[in-house]
């Protein structure tokens, strides 16, 4: 199923190499604005097949402290925002692909055990 805590940035890197990639890094600028506020819980929703996974991979690549992704964002809109370097690769990130995750679990108890085993063991 993959690594949950501080996964690699390969998914977003693959998106950047794609001919159909559209820079949506403005989402990061908004997320940076609400860190540490009551509005910190945000929902990034899109219609089916319109980039939810790509957005999640982008946020993971930007915030995750498991690697340096400054080169990946150097030419994107977010690199011109004042908060860019303040939050770049500064946080532990838990990444769950819910479709994949739910296909491996059969009930809420299974889900909790999977999270416990995968995340706690990665720390």
C-alpha positions in Angstrom: 0.0 0.0 0.0 2.9 2.4 0.5 4.4 4.7 3.0 2.0 6.9 5.0 4.4 9.1 7.0 6.6 11.4 4.9 6.2 9.6 1.6 8.4 10.4 -1.4 7.6 13.3 -3.8 7.7 11.0 -6.8 4.0 11.3 -7.5 4.1 15.1 -7.8 7.4 14.9 -9.7 5.7 12.7 -12.3 2.8 15.2 -12.6 5.4 18.0 -13.2 6.9 16.0 -16.1 3.4 15.5 -17.7 2.4 17.6 -20.7 -1.0 18.3 -19.2 0.2 19.7 -15.9 -1.4 23.0 -14.9 0.2 25.0 -12.0 -2.3 24.9 -9.1 0.3 25.8 -6.5 -1.8 28.8 -5.5 -3.6 26.3 -3.2 -0.4 26.1 -1.2 -0.4 29.9 -0.7 -3.9 29.7 0.7 -2.9 26.8 3.0 0.1 28.8 4.2 -2.2 31.6 5.2 -4.4 29.5 7.4 -1.8 27.5 9.2 -2.2 28.2 12.9 -5.7 29.7 12.6 -9.2 28.4 13.2 -9.5 28.0 9.4 -6.6 25.5 9.2 -8.8 22.6 8.2 -9.3 22.9 4.5 -11.0 20.6 2.0 -9.7 20.4 -1.5 -12.5 18.9 -3.6 -12.7 18.4 -7.3 -15.0 16.5 -9.7 -14.0 12.9 -10.5 -10.8 12.8 -12.6 -9.9 16.5 -12.0 -6.8 16.3 -9.9 -7.5 15.5 -6.3 -4.6 13.0 -6.1 -2.3 15.5 -7.8 -3.3 18.2 -5.4 -2.6 15.9 -2.4 0.7 14.9 -3.9 1.6 18.5 -4.5 0.8 19.5 -0.9 2.7 16.5 0.4 5.8 17.3 -1.7 5.7 20.9 -0.5 5.2 20.4 3.2 6.9 17.0 3.8 10.2 17.2 5.8 11.3 13.8 4.4 13.1 15.4 1.4 14.1 18.7 -0.3 11.7 19.6 -3.0 12.8 23.2 -3.6 13.8 22.5 -7.2 10.4 21.1 -7.9 8.7 24.3 -6.9 11.3 26.8 -8.0 9.4 27.7 -11.3 5.9 27.5 -9.9 3.6 30.3 -8.7 4.1 29.4 -5.1 7.8 30.3 -5.3 6.9 34.0 -5.7 4.8 34.1 -2.6 6.4 35.5 0.6 5.5 32.5 2.7 7.1 30.1 0.3 10.3 29.2 2.1 8.8 29.5 5.6 6.8 26.3 5.2 8.7 24.4 2.5 9.6 20.9 3.7 9.1 21.8 7.4 6.4 19.3 8.5 5.7 15.6 9.0 3.1 14.6 6.6 0.7 11.7 6.6 -0.6 10.8 3.2 -3.5 8.4 2.7 -5.0 7.5 -0.7 -8.5 6.7 0.7 -9.6 4.6 -2.3 -6.5 2.4 -1.9 -6.7 2.5 1.9 -10.4 1.4 2.0 -9.8 -1.4 -0.5 -7.4 -3.0 2.0 -9.5 -2.6 5.1 -12.8 -4.2 5.8 -14.1 -2.2 8.8 -13.2 0.7 11.1 -11.1 -1.6 13.3 -9.0 -2.7 10.4 -8.5 0.9 9.3 -7.3 1.9 12.8 -4.9 -1.1 12.9 -3.5 -0.3 9.5 -2.9 3.3 10.5 -1.3 2.3 13.8 0.9 -0.3 12.2 2.1 1.8 9.3 2.4 5.3 10.8 3.7 4.4 14.3 6.2 2.0 12.8 7.5 4.6 10.4 8.3 7.1 13.2 
